C-alpha cells in the first residue's frame, strides 16, 4: 500500500503553477471525490503510476486509485463537491 503525500511539492517548498485538487470517481456513488491532495499540473504529470488508497467520505469505503484514474480540479470546486 503506497500513500501519496498531501502536498506533492511540499518537501521542495515550491510548485510549478496554480495549485489544483486531485479528484477521483467514487465507484459506489459515481460522484467525484476530493482526495485531499493539492498539486500543480506539472507535478501531477510527474507522479509515478502507483496505487494510492483513501477513505471515501461519500460511501465510507476505501478506494484504490492511480493518477490515470484521477484528474485535477480547482480547489474551490473540489471542496464544494465533497459537501
TAWORA-V698038 format. One record per run of one state. SS is the DSSP state (~ for helix, > for strand, _ for the rest). FROM is the first residue (numbers start at 0). TO is the last residue. If there is no record, write none. Layout:
{{SS,FROM,TO} {SS,FROM,TO}}
This chain:
{{_,0,5} {>,6,6} {_,7,18} {>,19,24} {_,25,30} {>,31,38} {_,39,39} {~,40,45} {_,46,50} {>,51,54} {_,55,60} {>,61,64} {_,65,65} {~,66,68} {_,69,69} {>,70,72} {_,73,73} {~,74,81} {_,82,82}}
